[in-house]
Amino acid sequence: MSTPESKVKQKVTKALKEIGAYYFYPATGGYGKSGVPDVVACYRGRFFGIECKAGGNRPTALQEKNLSEISETGGFSIVVNEDNVDNLIPLMVAWVNEET
């Protein structure tokens, strides 16, 4: 049985595959860094951190800190849920085109 959040992750994965982006789901246990986004991606030489949520769930303080650090260092960070997941690729493409 898939959870609402896993459905968001599946949509993100499908969209990233369609545009040919490199992506992975980072491991956070053991030697991994806690609070990293659910999906780390690279598209046209740009770094993306994508946090997936469902319903009214919000990022934790540590997740927000990581997303802010990504933005502050020149990357693109976003929180997606079932309401805005379809906007992910247009936002990524717009950001890449704006930066070039």
C-alpha positions as CSV (number, residue, x, y, z in Angstrom):
1,M,0.0,0.0,0.0
2,S,1.4,3.4,-0.9
3,T,1.2,6.4,1.3
4,P,0.1,9.8,0.1
5,E,3.7,11.1,0.4
6,S,5.0,8.1,-1.6
7,K,2.5,9.0,-4.3
8,V,4.0,12.6,-4.4
9,K,7.5,11.1,-4.6
10,Q,6.4,8.8,-7.5
11,K,5.1,11.9,-9.4
12,V,8.3,13.7,-8.8
13,T,10.4,10.8,-10.0
14,K,8.3,10.4,-13.1
15,A,8.5,14.1,-13.9
16,L,12.3,14.1,-13.4
17,K,12.7,11.1,-15.6
18,E,10.7,12.7,-18.4
19,I,13.0,15.8,-18.5
20,G,16.2,13.7,-18.3
21,A,17.2,15.0,-14.9
22,Y,19.7,13.2,-12.7
23,Y,18.2,12.4,-9.3
24,F,18.5,10.2,-6.2
25,Y,16.9,9.7,-2.8
26,P,19.7,10.4,-0.2
27,A,20.2,8.0,2.7
28,T,19.9,9.8,6.0
29,G,20.8,7.1,8.5
30,G,24.3,6.2,9.6
31,Y,26.8,8.5,7.7
32,G,24.0,10.4,5.9
33,K,23.1,14.0,6.9
34,S,19.8,14.4,8.6
35,G,17.2,16.8,7.3
36,V,18.3,16.6,3.7
37,P,15.5,16.8,1.1
38,D,13.7,13.7,-0.1
39,V,15.1,14.1,-3.6
40,V,18.3,15.6,-4.7
41,A,18.5,16.4,-8.5
42,C,20.6,18.0,-11.1
43,Y,19.1,19.4,-14.3
44,R,21.1,21.3,-16.9
45,G,23.9,21.8,-14.4
46,R,21.7,23.2,-11.6
47,F,21.3,21.7,-8.2
48,F,17.8,21.0,-6.8
49,G,16.6,19.9,-3.4
50,I,13.0,18.6,-3.4
51,E,11.1,17.9,-0.2
52,C,8.0,15.8,-0.6
53,K,5.0,16.2,1.7
54,A,1.4,15.1,1.7
55,G,-1.8,16.7,3.0
56,G,-1.1,19.5,5.5
57,N,2.3,18.1,6.5
58,R,5.1,20.7,6.7
59,P,8.9,20.3,6.7
60,T,10.6,20.0,10.1
61,A,12.8,22.7,11.3
62,L,15.9,20.7,10.3
63,Q,14.4,20.2,6.8
64,E,13.7,23.9,6.5
65,K,17.3,24.7,7.5
66,N,18.6,22.4,4.8
67,L,16.3,23.8,2.2
68,S,17.4,27.3,3.2
69,E,21.1,26.4,3.0
70,I,20.5,25.0,-0.5
71,S,18.9,28.3,-1.6
72,E,21.5,30.4,0.1
73,T,24.3,28.6,-1.8
74,G,22.7,29.1,-5.2
75,G,20.6,25.9,-5.5
76,F,16.9,25.6,-6.0
77,S,14.9,24.2,-3.1
78,I,11.2,23.5,-3.0
79,V,8.5,21.7,-1.0
80,V,6.0,19.8,-3.1
81,N,2.8,18.1,-2.2
82,E,-0.2,16.7,-4.1
83,D,-1.5,20.3,-4.7
84,N,1.6,21.7,-6.4
85,V,3.6,18.7,-7.7
86,D,2.5,19.4,-11.2
87,N,4.2,22.8,-11.0
88,L,7.6,21.3,-10.2
89,I,9.0,20.9,-13.7
90,P,7.7,24.3,-15.0
91,L,9.4,26.0,-12.0
92,M,12.6,24.0,-12.5
93,V,12.7,24.9,-16.2
94,A,12.0,28.6,-15.5
95,W,14.7,28.7,-12.9
96,V,17.3,27.1,-15.2
97,N,16.4,29.4,-18.1
98,E,16.5,32.5,-15.8
99,E,20.0,31.5,-14.7
100,T,21.5,31.0,-18.1
